[in-house]
Amino acid sequence: MILIFTFTDANEAEKFEYLYRKYKRLLYYKAWEILREPMAAEDALSETMIRVYRNMEKIDDPDSPRCAAFLTTIARNVSLTILKKQSQTPEPAPFGMDENEAYDEPEDPFDLAESVLDRISEERLCLVIGRLDEESKTIFVLKHAYDLSHREIAEQMDLTENNVTVRLHRIRKRLAGLVKEELGVESRADCG
């Protein structure tokens, strides 16, 4: 945590240290979930905290669900970047096979969420999520930032589990539309 020494403001240093202590497990888990390798997840956590350091002015309330969503989005994007770099490194042929000999590789399924995250910045994604009403934002963050089950969300929000499932479906649908709008604006700006 050498970054703490680079802060000129003691309050910012305390805020950064608080963010690290509070979210390091969540961010590590998010990275590990994507990378499935402890050392790579540690690297992703370190890079995430460097990006957090660079974006400290964007974090008002370290305890807010919006902050948790922002940090986990950064961790996810960092992890996906690491994964992409790892997949671009040519793997040696399996033992006993010639490099020129063809062999079946596992299929890499297309993931729309990863594709969207590659094309939209964390800041813009947070802005899109910010366009949801407060209850929808809370439900979305509890599910995707804190990885709570539908039952746990239902208990916290005083809803039924079925209601949470339906609302999450509607929220995802709404977000998909908002992201399409956001990407559409970007595409039109690039053309003109």
VMD Tcl script that draws the C-alpha trace (Angstrom):
set ca {
  {0.00 0.00 0.00}
  {2.78 2.38 -0.97}
  {0.14 4.54 -2.67}
  {-0.90 5.89 0.74}
  {2.39 7.80 0.93}
  {1.64 9.67 -2.31}
  {-1.43 11.45 -0.93}
  {-0.92 15.11 -0.01}
  {-4.19 15.21 1.93}
  {-4.40 13.04 5.06}
  {-8.19 12.66 4.66}
  {-7.74 11.24 1.15}
  {-5.13 8.79 2.43}
  {-7.49 7.64 5.20}
  {-10.34 7.32 2.71}
  {-8.18 5.23 0.37}
  {-7.01 2.99 3.20}
  {-10.63 2.59 4.36}
  {-11.72 1.64 0.82}
  {-8.94 -0.93 0.61}
  {-9.74 -2.53 3.97}
  {-13.49 -2.53 3.36}
  {-13.53 -3.82 -0.23}
  {-10.33 -5.86 -0.70}
  {-12.05 -9.22 -0.16}
  {-14.95 -8.36 -2.46}
  {-12.59 -7.07 -5.17}
  {-10.28 -10.07 -4.83}
  {-13.26 -12.42 -5.10}
  {-14.53 -10.63 -8.22}
  {-11.09 -10.93 -9.80}
  {-10.72 -14.58 -8.80}
  {-14.20 -15.34 -10.16}
  {-13.00 -14.25 -13.61}
  {-9.35 -15.32 -13.53}
  {-9.55 -18.49 -11.36}
  {-5.92 -18.06 -10.35}
  {-4.81 -16.61 -6.98}
  {-1.74 -14.74 -8.26}
  {-3.63 -13.23 -11.17}
  {-6.43 -12.18 -8.80}
  {-3.84 -10.51 -6.53}
  {-2.44 -8.65 -9.56}
  {-5.97 -7.58 -10.53}
  {-6.62 -6.34 -6.98}
  {-3.41 -4.28 -7.06}
  {-4.23 -2.78 -10.45}
  {-7.79 -2.08 -9.29}
  {-6.49 -0.12 -6.30}
  {-4.17 1.88 -8.56}
  {-7.18 2.83 -10.68}
  {-9.16 3.66 -7.55}
  {-6.28 5.92 -6.47}
  {-6.44 7.71 -9.83}
  {-10.23 8.17 -9.50}
  {-10.55 9.11 -5.82}
  {-12.38 12.34 -6.70}
  {-15.24 10.26 -8.13}
  {-15.92 8.58 -4.79}
  {-18.03 10.65 -2.43}
  {-19.36 8.11 0.06}
  {-17.17 5.01 0.54}
  {-20.07 3.16 2.20}
  {-22.61 3.70 -0.56}
  {-23.81 0.94 -2.89}
  {-22.77 3.16 -5.79}
  {-19.17 3.13 -4.53}
  {-19.24 -0.67 -4.22}
  {-20.61 -0.94 -7.76}
  {-17.97 1.45 -9.07}
  {-15.12 -0.49 -7.43}
  {-16.39 -3.90 -8.54}
  {-16.81 -2.60 -12.08}
  {-13.18 -1.49 -12.04}
  {-12.09 -4.89 -10.66}
  {-14.13 -6.70 -13.31}
  {-12.69 -4.61 -16.15}
  {-9.13 -5.03 -14.88}
  {-9.67 -8.79 -14.56}
  {-11.14 -9.05 -18.06}
  {-8.17 -7.13 -19.43}
  {-5.76 -9.52 -17.70}
  {-7.75 -12.49 -18.98}
  {-7.69 -11.08 -22.51}
  {-3.90 -10.62 -22.31}
  {-3.50 -14.16 -21.00}
  {-5.59 -15.58 -23.84}
  {-3.49 -13.72 -26.42}
  {-0.33 -15.43 -25.19}
  {0.17 -18.47 -27.39}
  {-0.06 -21.69 -25.43}
  {2.38 -24.48 -26.18}
  {1.01 -27.57 -27.89}
  {-0.05 -30.34 -25.50}
  {2.67 -32.77 -24.48}
  {3.44 -35.28 -27.20}
  {2.00 -33.17 -30.06}
  {3.80 -31.24 -32.75}
  {3.16 -27.48 -32.77}
  {1.88 -27.73 -36.34}
  {-0.47 -30.61 -35.53}
  {-4.11 -29.59 -35.12}
  {-5.89 -30.27 -31.86}
  {-9.25 -29.32 -30.46}
  {-9.22 -26.28 -28.20}
  {-12.01 -25.55 -25.77}
  {-14.58 -23.26 -27.29}
  {-14.60 -19.68 -25.99}
  {-18.28 -18.74 -25.60}
  {-19.21 -15.15 -26.42}
  {-20.34 -13.25 -23.34}
  {-22.48 -10.20 -24.09}
  {-21.77 -8.67 -20.65}
  {-18.02 -8.86 -21.24}
  {-18.45 -7.42 -24.71}
  {-20.44 -4.47 -23.35}
  {-17.91 -3.85 -20.58}
  {-15.13 -3.71 -23.18}
  {-16.98 -0.99 -25.09}
  {-18.25 1.22 -22.27}
  {-16.14 2.91 -19.60}
  {-16.70 2.33 -15.89}
  {-17.72 5.95 -15.46}
  {-20.31 5.78 -18.21}
  {-21.59 2.46 -16.88}
  {-22.04 4.03 -13.43}
  {-23.90 6.91 -15.05}
  {-26.21 4.44 -16.81}
  {-26.84 2.60 -13.54}
  {-27.41 6.00 -11.90}
  {-30.38 6.56 -14.21}
  {-32.29 3.79 -12.41}
  {-34.64 4.64 -9.57}
  {-33.18 4.21 -6.05}
  {-34.89 0.89 -5.30}
  {-33.77 -0.62 -8.61}
  {-30.20 0.60 -8.06}
  {-30.17 -0.93 -4.59}
  {-31.45 -4.29 -5.82}
  {-28.99 -4.30 -8.73}
  {-26.01 -3.42 -6.51}
  {-26.96 -5.98 -3.86}
  {-27.07 -8.65 -6.56}
  {-24.09 -7.71 -8.72}
  {-21.74 -5.88 -6.35}
  {-22.37 -7.83 -3.17}
  {-23.35 -11.14 -4.81}
  {-26.36 -11.61 -2.56}
  {-28.86 -14.33 -3.40}
  {-32.43 -13.43 -4.34}
  {-33.52 -14.66 -0.92}
  {-31.00 -12.43 0.88}
  {-32.05 -9.41 -1.19}
  {-35.70 -10.17 -0.47}
  {-34.98 -10.22 3.27}
  {-33.07 -6.93 3.15}
  {-35.61 -5.15 0.94}
  {-38.70 -6.63 2.63}
  {-39.86 -8.23 -0.63}
  {-40.68 -11.76 -1.71}
  {-37.99 -13.82 -3.41}
  {-40.16 -14.09 -6.52}
  {-40.61 -10.31 -6.57}
  {-36.82 -9.84 -6.46}
  {-36.40 -12.25 -9.38}
  {-38.96 -10.38 -11.46}
  {-37.51 -6.99 -10.57}
  {-33.96 -8.09 -11.42}
  {-35.19 -9.30 -14.80}
  {-36.84 -5.93 -15.45}
  {-33.80 -4.01 -14.19}
  {-31.47 -5.95 -16.50}
  {-33.81 -5.33 -19.41}
  {-33.94 -1.61 -18.59}
  {-30.15 -1.43 -18.24}
  {-29.69 -3.25 -21.56}
  {-31.80 -0.56 -23.22}
  {-29.91 2.24 -21.48}
  {-26.54 0.74 -22.45}
  {-27.70 0.40 -26.07}
  {-28.68 4.08 -26.00}
  {-25.30 4.98 -24.51}
  {-23.40 2.93 -27.11}
  {-25.64 4.29 -29.87}
  {-24.75 7.86 -28.91}
  {-21.05 6.88 -29.06}
  {-21.45 5.23 -32.48}
  {-23.25 8.24 -33.97}
  {-20.61 10.61 -32.57}
  {-17.86 8.53 -34.20}
  {-19.59 8.63 -37.59}
  {-20.05 12.39 -37.74}
}
mol new
graphics top color blue
foreach p $ca { graphics top sphere $p radius 0.5 }
foreach p [lrange $ca 0 end-1] q [lrange $ca 1 end] { graphics top cylinder $p $q radius 0.2 }
display resetview
